[in-house]
Amino acid sequence: MAGRNRPDQWVALDAEAGTVIAQADLQTVGHGGQQLRHPASDQVLLDVGEGQDGSVIYRASLTGDRIDLFCYPWSDRCLIDLSPDGHHFMTVHHEQADIAIHTYPDGEVTFALSVDAFGHDPDEIYVEWSGGYLSPDTVVVTLVGETEDEQEWFRHYRVDVRSGQVRTEFDAHSANPYDIQPLGDGTWLTTDPSGHPNRWTDS
């Protein structure tokens, strides 16, 4: 659509000089991307959103002037977050039907939860592409829906990643479904009306 006539590229730059260290062609035509650095290694996860065509997740590390690239075998999972210890990661289905927790690095699903696991109708409510690891053992999952008079609403829920059980509804003090950035240590960020960040503690 942008007329580049080539696939997307993932480029590693020298942080001081800005020069290209390595680059790799991706088999995607992305509308946007998110990179998450693994906390215990030199690997990076990249989610490339392709709009209605889905989402592709890559894993890579830098070896000299080469990017060693691995593509996970799905086009329907959107990367949300990496666990603080780097042992798992969280995805949401592209069509927003469920969330899943995967082992890192292989991507095996440890458990998945659909909308009805939260006590909602999956024909009317969907999982938003937001949330993440509140702590190593807890993820925040966001659900979105509409009232009978077509007013949108959203709710955050805690999920225990050890048992796969939904715990409780979670008041994140957020202004919209995306106004939450869990930091993995029991705290999270939201924004105030002026756009400044607020840091909250789970207590």
Solvent accessible surface area in square Angstrom, and as a share of the most:
residue,aa,sasa,rsa
1,M,207,0.92
2,A,77,0.59
3,G,57,0.54
4,R,103,0.38
5,N,152,0.78
6,R,120,0.44
7,P,48,0.30
8,D,19,0.10
9,Q,66,0.29
10,W,25,0.09
11,V,58,0.34
12,A,24,0.18
13,L,102,0.51
14,D,50,0.26
15,A,110,0.85
16,E,172,0.77
17,A,73,0.56
18,G,46,0.44
19,T,81,0.47
20,V,88,0.50
21,I,67,0.34
22,A,6,0.05
23,Q,97,0.43
24,A,16,0.12
25,D,77,0.40
26,L,4,0.02
27,Q,154,0.68
28,T,3,0.02
29,V,85,0.49
30,G,21,0.20
31,H,125,0.56
32,G,44,0.42
33,G,60,0.57
34,Q,70,0.31
35,Q,114,0.51
36,L,35,0.17
37,R,168,0.61
38,H,13,0.06
39,P,68,0.43
40,A,80,0.62
41,S,42,0.27
42,D,94,0.48
43,Q,48,0.21
44,V,38,0.22
45,L,0,0.00
46,L,14,0.07
47,D,15,0.08
48,V,9,0.05
49,G,22,0.21
50,E,30,0.14
51,G,32,0.30
52,Q,174,0.77
53,D,105,0.54
54,G,3,0.03
55,S,3,0.02
56,V,15,0.09
57,I,1,0.01
58,Y,8,0.03
59,R,39,0.14
60,A,7,0.06
61,S,24,0.15
62,L,73,0.36
63,T,64,0.37
64,G,62,0.60
65,D,117,0.61
66,R,131,0.48
67,I,22,0.11
68,D,53,0.28
69,L,68,0.34
70,F,84,0.35
71,C,62,0.37
72,Y,2,0.01
73,P,112,0.71
74,W,58,0.20
75,S,64,0.41
76,D,59,0.30
77,R,26,0.09
78,C,15,0.09
79,L,5,0.02
80,I,20,0.10
81,D,20,0.10
82,L,15,0.08
83,S,3,0.02
84,P,51,0.32
85,D,64,0.33
86,G,2,0.02
87,H,111,0.50
88,H,60,0.27
89,F,0,0.00
90,M,0,0.00
91,T,0,0.00
92,V,0,0.00
93,H,37,0.17
94,H,40,0.18
95,E,138,0.62
96,Q,26,0.11
97,A,52,0.41
98,D,28,0.14
99,I,0,0.00
100,A,2,0.02
101,I,1,0.01
102,H,1,0.00
103,T,37,0.22
104,Y,27,0.10
105,P,63,0.39
106,D,85,0.44
107,G,6,0.06
108,E,112,0.50
109,V,82,0.47
110,T,68,0.40
111,F,36,0.15
112,A,55,0.43
113,L,23,0.11
114,S,48,0.31
115,V,2,0.01
116,D,84,0.43
117,A,48,0.37
118,F,16,0.07
119,G,68,0.66
120,H,33,0.15
121,D,66,0.34
122,P,77,0.48
123,D,134,0.69
124,E,123,0.55
125,I,16,0.08
126,Y,84,0.32
127,V,1,0.00
128,E,16,0.07
129,W,92,0.32
130,S,10,0.06
131,G,10,0.10
132,G,0,0.00
133,Y,3,0.01
134,L,1,0.01
135,S,27,0.18
136,P,65,0.41
137,D,52,0.27
138,T,7,0.04
139,V,0,0.00
140,V,0,0.00
141,V,0,0.00
142,T,0,0.00
143,L,0,0.00
144,V,6,0.04
145,G,3,0.03
146,E,97,0.43
147,T,63,0.37
148,E,184,0.82
149,D,99,0.52
150,E,131,0.59
151,Q,113,0.50
152,E,131,0.59
153,W,50,0.18
154,F,59,0.24
155,R,95,0.35
156,H,6,0.03
157,Y,19,0.07
158,R,47,0.17
159,V,0,0.00
160,D,16,0.08
161,V,27,0.15
162,R,166,0.60
163,S,66,0.43
164,G,8,0.07
165,Q,114,0.51
166,V,45,0.26
167,R,101,0.37
168,T,77,0.45
169,E,100,0.45
170,F,9,0.04
171,D,101,0.52
172,A,2,0.02
173,H,91,0.41
174,S,21,0.13
175,A,80,0.62
176,N,67,0.34
177,P,27,0.17
178,Y,117,0.45
179,D,13,0.07
180,I,13,0.06
181,Q,95,0.42
182,P,5,0.03
183,L,72,0.36
184,G,8,0.07
185,D,88,0.46
186,G,15,0.15
187,T,18,0.10
188,W,6,0.02
189,L,55,0.27
190,T,3,0.02
191,T,69,0.40
192,D,42,0.22
193,P,148,0.93
194,S,81,0.52
195,G,52,0.50
196,H,115,0.51
197,P,93,0.59
198,N,53,0.27
199,R,150,0.55
200,W,82,0.29
201,T,94,0.54
202,D,49,0.26
203,S,145,0.94
